[in-house]
Amino acid sequence: MTRRRPAYPLPTVWFAALVAVSGLALFAWPGRSWSALLVVELVLLVAFVADAALCVAPHRIDVQRELDESVTLGETTVLTWIIANRATRAARVIVTDALWPSLQADRRRVATTLRSGARLRSRTDLHPTRRGRFPLRDVTVRVEGPLRLASRQATRALEGGLRVMPAYPSREEVQRRIRVPRVLEVGLRSIRTSGGGTEFDQLRDFRPDDEFRRIDWPATVRLQRPIVKQYRAERNQNVVLLLDNGRVMAGTVGGVPRVEHAMDAVLGVVQTATKLGDRVGMLAFDRQVRSILVPTNSKSQLGRAAEAMYLLESDYSESAYMVAFHHATARFRRRSLYIVLTDLVEAVVEQALLPALPVLTRRHLVVVAAVQDPAVKEWAAGGAHQWASEAYREAAAVNAMHQRGRATARLRAAGAIVVDAEPGTLATELVDTYLMLKASGRL
């Protein structure tokens, strides 16, 4: 048990202003004397001591904090303070909470007057600007005397915290793709491709748009009406997401770091795959493996994926693709769809990603996904130039686009499927790619 420190009385702004005004008034008075100044200052001192004696002790003011455990980046959450006066006198209370600046609180303090036994609930909105864990601890309680000349202040520990999860701006678009009609469509399309992995679902009556080869003749003869077999997409297949958290993912696209776009895509694929009954796992890496999510098709896997990513901070070293790929294939031995979320920098692709890719393509299906910068494409489009620097910028942008195209071609030649999407569309394009591969039976 920590020992409570005494809350010594402190002069308020009102007391300092009163002392200053009285001094100036006595100085400007023609018949000023030191005795008059001494009397006035003595009266102010007595008033200060009396006000301090009547001031409620800060430990008589109870403060509690109510807050959700977690919030998604970009959303708003409410923090509520519950302030109660356990003293026998009324008290003017100012409560200040030491909130993190990146939580962007509408306000950090509450000023109120509480009667004896009164209780107040006050709230503020938090608008987090970055993800991570934000422990909340210190709360300062300041109580002013009835004359507002003296105050007593104490800081206490009020344990709590907030977890800011990765943003998921593509949630609505992804959910449109995994509604029941869409899921059934994937299951029906999967039987139309030879060699596709499918599972028998049920028998049903023949419809005009059904293929004749789907007719179940024994059931048709037995029931004396056309009966067809209905299949569904094969379930319990493995999808593993490899999230690059290294230097190439620290750059921003559209004001958002590339890794945040990738996290949005991770959440979209996890939600879609688990809805279709597939097992989804994840491995985040930079120069070393940072977090691992074991594949499962549980409904809670989306929350686990967010938990596995929200504490990641970009490492400005080169990513160890070979280490990450060997670790993933050793940990997840079942044939899987591997989705590598990184950037298509030609030098990195040629020197690090391509040499490591055979570790995956030897046995697994591989998708390499990245988000492109629309500003570079706009600069490369060219136009009238007013300054020489604009021409140099266009030349650099054209070169960057060509390098990105060469990197994409080399990855495809190595056996990978490449998804290079605009900002805000990476998640939906990856989900569409996954659905297409599942419908074609390539998983």
LINBELVEN-V37506 format. One record per residue. RES is the residue in three letters. SS is DSSP state (A for helix, B for strand, O for the rest). PSI is psi in degrees with one decimal (NA if undefined). OMEGA is omega in degrees with one decimal (none if undefined). Layout:
{{RES:SS:PSI:OMEGA} {RES:SS:PSI:OMEGA}}
This chain:
{{MET:O:125.4:-179.3} {THR:O:142.4:-179.6} {ARG:O:132.9:-178.1} {ARG:O:127.0:179.1} {ARG:O:143.3:178.6} {PRO:O:138.7:179.3} {ALA:O:93.3:-177.8} {TYR:O:146.9:179.4} {PRO:B:141.7:179.8} {LEU:B:144.4:176.7} {PRO:B:144.5:178.3} {THR:O:174.4:176.6} {VAL:A:-35.8:179.8} {TRP:A:-40.7:179.4} {PHE:A:-44.1:178.9} {ALA:A:-40.9:179.4} {ALA:A:-38.0:180.0} {LEU:A:-40.6:177.7} {VAL:A:-43.1:-179.3} {ALA:A:-43.6:-178.5} {VAL:A:-42.2:179.8} {SER:A:-38.5:178.6} {GLY:A:-43.8:178.8} {LEU:A:-38.7:179.7} {ALA:A:-43.4:179.2} {LEU:A:-33.8:179.1} {PHE:A:-35.8:-178.7} {ALA:A:-14.6:-178.1} {TRP:O:131.6:-175.4} {PRO:O:-38.7:-176.3} {GLY:O:40.4:-176.4} {ARG:O:151.4:176.9} {SER:O:155.8:179.9} {TRP:A:-29.5:179.6} {SER:A:-39.9:178.4} {ALA:A:-42.4:178.1} {LEU:A:-41.0:179.5} {LEU:A:-40.9:-179.9} {VAL:A:-44.5:-178.2} {VAL:A:-44.9:-179.4} {GLU:A:-34.4:177.3} {LEU:A:-40.5:177.7} {VAL:A:-42.3:179.0} {LEU:A:-38.2:178.9} {LEU:A:-42.8:177.9} {VAL:A:-42.0:178.8} {ALA:A:-38.5:179.4} {PHE:A:-45.5:-179.7} {VAL:A:-41.4:179.4} {ALA:A:-41.7:179.3} {ASP:A:-38.7:178.0} {ALA:A:-37.3:179.7} {ALA:A:-32.9:-179.5} {LEU:A:-8.4:-177.9} {CYS:O:135.2:179.4} {VAL:O:137.5:178.2} {ALA:O:137.9:-178.5} {PRO:A:-30.1:-178.7} {HIS:A:-10.5:175.7} {ARG:A:-2.2:178.5} {ILE:B:117.2:178.6} {ASP:B:137.4:177.7} {VAL:B:130.9:174.1} {GLN:B:155.2:-179.0} {ARG:B:128.8:175.8} {GLU:B:127.7:-175.6} {LEU:B:142.3:174.9} {ASP:O:150.7:179.5} {GLU:O:-33.6:-176.3} {SER:B:158.3:177.3} {VAL:B:151.0:177.8} {THR:B:138.0:178.7} {LEU:O:132.0:-177.7} {GLY:O:-13.2:177.2} {GLU:O:170.9:-177.8} {THR:O:139.7:174.9} {THR:B:161.0:-174.8} {VAL:B:131.1:172.1} {LEU:B:130.0:-178.4} {THR:B:129.8:172.4} {TRP:B:135.2:174.8} {ILE:B:113.7:-174.5} {ILE:B:128.5:-178.7} {ALA:B:142.3:179.2} {ASN:B:111.7:179.2} {ARG:O:2.2:-178.8} {ALA:O:169.5:179.9} {THR:O:-2.3:179.8} {ARG:O:161.2:175.0} {ALA:O:155.4:-177.1} {ALA:B:138.7:171.0} {ARG:B:116.2:-169.4} {VAL:B:139.1:171.4} {ILE:B:116.8:-179.5} {VAL:B:126.1:179.2} {THR:B:126.5:-178.8} {ASP:B:132.8:-179.7} {ALA:O:76.4:-178.7} {LEU:O:148.6:178.3} {TRP:O:137.8:179.5} {PRO:A:-35.3:-177.7} {SER:A:-8.8:174.5} {LEU:A:-13.8:174.5} {GLN:O:57.5:178.9} {ALA:B:141.4:176.2} {ASP:O:-33.3:174.5} {ARG:O:158.1:-177.2} {ARG:O:-2.4:-175.5} {ARG:B:156.5:178.0} {VAL:B:129.3:175.5} {ALA:B:125.3:-176.7} {THR:B:163.6:173.4} {THR:B:123.4:-176.6} {LEU:B:129.7:171.9} {ARG:O:169.3:178.1} {SER:O:126.5:179.9} {GLY:O:1.4:-178.1} {ALA:O:159.1:-177.4} {ARG:B:136.5:-176.3} {LEU:B:137.8:171.5} {ARG:B:123.9:178.7} {SER:B:146.1:-173.5} {ARG:B:160.1:172.7} {THR:B:153.7:178.3} {ASP:B:137.8:176.7} {LEU:B:135.5:179.5} {HIS:O:79.9:-174.8} {PRO:O:140.9:-180.0} {THR:O:-4.2:174.5} {ARG:O:155.8:-177.8} {ARG:O:166.0:179.5} {GLY:B:-175.3:177.7} {ARG:B:129.4:-177.7} {PHE:B:95.8:177.2} {PRO:B:138.6:177.7} {LEU:B:132.1:-174.2} {ARG:B:-72.7:-167.9} {ASP:B:133.8:172.2} {VAL:B:128.8:-179.4} {THR:B:126.7:178.7} {VAL:B:122.6:179.2} {ARG:B:127.0:-178.7} {VAL:B:128.1:178.6} {GLU:B:148.5:177.2} {GLY:O:169.5:-178.0} {PRO:O:-29.3:178.1} {LEU:O:-6.8:179.8} {ARG:O:28.7:176.8} {LEU:O:-27.9:-178.7} {ALA:B:153.4:178.1} {SER:B:156.9:175.2} {ARG:B:137.8:-171.0} {GLN:B:142.4:177.4} {ALA:B:145.3:176.6} {THR:B:130.3:-178.1} {ARG:B:159.0:178.6} {ALA:B:123.0:177.3} {LEU:B:92.4:-170.9} {GLU:B:140.4:178.2} {GLY:B:-172.5:179.3} {GLY:B:166.8:179.9} {LEU:B:134.8:174.9} {ARG:B:124.4:179.2} {VAL:B:112.3:-176.2} {MET:B:161.1:179.4} {PRO:O:146.5:178.5} {ALA:O:147.6:178.8} {TYR:O:65.9:-175.8} {PRO:O:-17.8:-177.8} {SER:O:10.3:-174.6} {ARG:A:-48.9:-175.9} {GLU:A:-42.1:179.1} {GLU:A:-39.9:179.0} {VAL:A:-41.6:-178.9} {GLN:A:-31.8:176.3} {ARG:A:-30.7:-177.4} {ARG:A:-16.0:-176.2} {ILE:O:19.3:172.3} {ARG:O:163.8:-171.8} {VAL:A:-46.2:179.8} {PRO:A:-38.4:-179.7} {ARG:A:-41.5:179.2} {VAL:A:-41.7:178.7} {LEU:A:-37.1:178.9} {GLU:A:-42.3:177.6} {VAL:A:-42.5:-179.6} {GLY:A:-37.5:-179.6} {LEU:A:-39.5:-178.8} {ARG:A:-29.4:-174.6} {SER:A:-24.2:-178.6} {ILE:A:-10.9:-175.0} {ARG:A:-2.9:179.4} {THR:O:125.6:-179.2} {SER:O:139.1:178.8} {GLY:O:-2.1:-178.1} {GLY:O:142.3:177.9} {GLY:O:116.9:-178.0} {THR:B:162.5:176.9} {GLU:B:137.5:177.1} {PHE:B:135.5:-178.4} {ASP:B:-61.1:-177.5} {GLN:B:169.8:171.4} {LEU:B:144.1:178.0} {ARG:B:169.1:179.8} {ASP:B:149.2:179.5} {PHE:O:139.9:175.8} {ARG:O:156.7:-175.5} {PRO:O:-29.2:-176.5} {ASP:O:5.7:179.5} {ASP:O:150.3:176.0} {GLU:O:144.3:-177.6} {PHE:A:-30.2:-177.1} {ARG:A:-9.5:178.7} {ARG:A:-2.8:-178.8} {ILE:B:133.7:175.4} {ASP:O:101.8:-171.8} {TRP:A:-40.8:177.3} {PRO:A:-42.4:179.0} {ALA:A:-34.8:178.7} {THR:A:-43.9:179.4} {VAL:A:-39.9:-176.5} {ARG:A:-39.1:-176.0} {LEU:A:-5.7:178.1} {GLN:O:33.0:171.6} {ARG:O:153.2:-175.9} {PRO:O:126.8:179.0} {ILE:B:135.8:-179.9} {VAL:B:157.9:175.1} {LYS:B:132.5:175.3} {GLN:B:132.1:-178.0} {TYR:B:164.7:174.2} {ARG:B:160.1:179.3} {ALA:B:143.1:-179.0} {GLU:O:137.3:-178.3} {ARG:O:175.7:177.1} {ASN:O:27.7:171.7} {GLN:O:159.3:-174.8} {ASN:B:133.2:172.1} {VAL:B:125.3:-179.8} {VAL:B:125.1:179.2} {LEU:B:124.9:178.5} {LEU:B:106.2:-174.5} {LEU:B:114.0:176.5} {ASP:B:124.2:-178.5} {ASN:O:21.1:-174.4} {GLY:O:-159.7:-171.5} {ARG:A:-41.2:-175.2} {VAL:A:-18.1:-178.0} {MET:A:0.7:-178.6} {ALA:O:-20.8:179.4} {GLY:O:154.9:-176.9} {THR:B:146.1:173.9} {VAL:B:118.6:-176.4} {GLY:O:30.2:179.5} {GLY:O:4.7:-178.5} {VAL:B:133.4:177.3} {PRO:B:146.1:-179.7} {ARG:A:-35.6:-177.9} {VAL:A:-29.0:177.4} {GLU:A:-39.2:173.8} {HIS:A:-41.0:179.9} {ALA:A:-38.8:178.9} {MET:A:-37.5:175.0} {ASP:A:-42.4:178.9} {ALA:A:-38.6:177.5} {VAL:A:-47.7:-178.5} {LEU:A:-37.9:178.7} {GLY:A:-44.1:-179.7} {VAL:A:-40.2:179.4} {VAL:A:-45.6:-178.9} {GLN:A:-42.0:-178.7} {THR:A:-48.2:-175.5} {ALA:A:-41.1:179.0} {THR:A:-32.6:177.2} {LYS:A:-34.1:179.6} {LEU:O:4.1:175.8} {GLY:O:7.9:178.6} {ASP:O:157.8:179.5} {ARG:B:126.0:-176.2} {VAL:B:132.6:175.4} {GLY:B:174.3:-178.2} {MET:B:148.4:173.3} {LEU:B:122.5:177.9} {ALA:B:137.1:-174.1} {PHE:B:159.1:165.7} {ASP:O:-107.7:174.0} {ARG:O:-11.1:175.4} {GLN:O:168.1:178.8} {VAL:B:126.8:-175.8} {ARG:B:-41.1:-179.4} {SER:B:151.2:-178.8} {ILE:B:134.7:175.8} {LEU:B:116.5:-176.9} {VAL:B:134.4:-178.7} {PRO:B:133.7:174.2} {THR:B:160.3:177.5} {ASN:O:22.7:179.8} {SER:O:148.1:177.9} {LYS:O:-23.0:-179.4} {SER:O:2.7:-176.8} {GLN:A:-30.6:178.3} {LEU:A:-43.8:177.1} {GLY:A:-36.8:178.2} {ARG:A:-37.6:178.3} {ALA:A:-42.5:176.8} {ALA:A:-40.3:177.5} {GLU:A:-38.0:-177.1} {ALA:A:-17.9:-174.5} {MET:A:-20.7:-166.1} {TYR:O:-20.2:179.5} {LEU:O:0.0:-177.3} {LEU:O:132.8:173.2} {GLU:O:134.2:-176.7} {SER:O:131.8:176.1} {ASP:O:128.8:-173.5} {TYR:O:18.0:173.6} {SER:O:170.3:178.8} {GLU:O:142.7:-179.0} {SER:O:140.6:-179.9} {ALA:O:83.8:-177.9} {TYR:A:-41.8:-178.1} {MET:A:-44.1:179.2} {VAL:A:-45.6:-177.7} {ALA:A:-42.8:-177.2} {PHE:A:-42.1:177.5} {HIS:A:-40.3:179.7} {HIS:A:-41.8:-178.1} {ALA:A:-46.3:-178.1} {THR:A:-28.7:175.7} {ALA:A:-33.6:-177.8} {ARG:A:-40.2:-177.2} {PHE:O:92.2:-171.4} {ARG:O:-19.8:-178.0} {ARG:O:145.4:177.8} {ARG:O:133.4:-171.2} {SER:B:164.5:165.4} {LEU:B:114.6:178.6} {TYR:B:127.1:177.0} {ILE:B:111.9:-178.7} {VAL:B:115.8:179.9} {LEU:B:108.5:-176.2} {THR:O:-158.9:175.3} {ASP:O:153.1:-174.4} {LEU:O:58.1:173.5} {VAL:O:123.3:-171.0} {GLU:A:-44.7:-177.6} {ALA:A:-41.6:-179.7} {VAL:A:-42.5:179.9} {VAL:A:-45.6:-175.9} {GLU:A:-41.0:-172.1} {GLN:A:-27.3:-173.4} {ALA:A:-47.0:-173.1} {LEU:A:-46.9:-178.0} {LEU:A:-43.0:177.8} {PRO:A:-27.9:-178.1} {ALA:A:-17.4:-173.0} {LEU:A:-37.4:179.1} {PRO:A:-22.6:176.3} {VAL:A:-34.2:-179.5} {LEU:A:-47.2:-172.6} {THR:A:-17.5:180.0} {ARG:O:-33.1:-175.1} {ARG:O:-17.8:-171.7} {HIS:O:164.2:172.5} {LEU:B:131.4:-172.0} {VAL:B:132.5:171.7} {VAL:B:128.9:175.0} {VAL:B:122.8:-174.7} {ALA:B:141.6:180.0} {ALA:B:163.1:176.5} {VAL:B:130.6:-178.1} {GLN:O:158.9:-178.3} {ASP:O:112.4:-179.2} {PRO:A:-23.6:179.1} {ALA:A:-38.9:178.6} {VAL:A:-41.1:177.7} {LYS:A:-39.1:178.8} {GLU:A:-42.1:178.0} {TRP:A:-37.4:-178.8} {ALA:A:-23.5:179.6} {ALA:A:-25.0:174.5} {GLY:O:-165.3:-175.8} {GLY:O:-168.4:179.0} {ALA:O:134.4:-178.7} {HIS:O:128.9:177.2} {GLN:O:-30.4:-177.7} {TRP:O:154.5:178.9} {ALA:A:-32.7:-179.7} {SER:A:-30.8:179.3} {GLU:A:-36.9:176.8} {ALA:A:-40.4:177.2} {TYR:A:-39.8:179.7} {ARG:A:-40.9:178.6} {GLU:A:-42.5:179.4} {ALA:A:-41.1:178.5} {ALA:A:-38.5:-180.0} {ALA:A:-41.3:178.1} {VAL:A:-42.4:178.5} {ASN:A:-41.5:178.6} {ALA:A:-39.3:178.2} {MET:A:-40.9:178.4} {HIS:A:-41.0:178.1} {GLN:A:-40.0:179.3} {ARG:A:-39.1:177.4} {GLY:A:-40.3:178.3} {ARG:A:-40.5:178.0} {ALA:A:-40.7:178.7} {THR:A:-43.5:-179.6} {ALA:A:-39.3:-179.8} {ARG:A:-37.1:177.9} {LEU:A:-41.4:179.0} {ARG:A:-38.2:177.4} {ALA:A:-26.5:179.2} {ALA:O:-0.3:175.7} {GLY:O:8.7:-179.2} {ALA:O:150.1:170.6} {ILE:B:131.3:-175.0} {VAL:B:129.8:174.1} {VAL:B:110.6:179.6} {ASP:B:101.0:-167.1} {ALA:B:159.6:173.2} {GLU:O:156.2:176.5} {PRO:O:136.0:179.6} {GLY:O:-10.3:-178.8} {THR:O:-1.2:-177.7} {LEU:A:-44.7:-178.0} {ALA:A:-47.2:-176.8} {THR:A:-36.7:178.1} {GLU:A:-36.0:176.8} {LEU:A:-40.6:177.8} {VAL:A:-42.8:178.5} {ASP:A:-39.4:177.9} {THR:A:-43.9:177.8} {TYR:A:-45.2:179.7} {LEU:A:-38.8:179.8} {MET:A:-44.6:179.4} {LEU:A:-37.1:179.3} {LYS:A:-40.9:-179.6} {ALA:A:-31.4:-178.8} {SER:O:-5.3:178.6} {GLY:O:14.9:-177.5} {ARG:O:-14.8:176.9} {LEU:O:NA:none}}
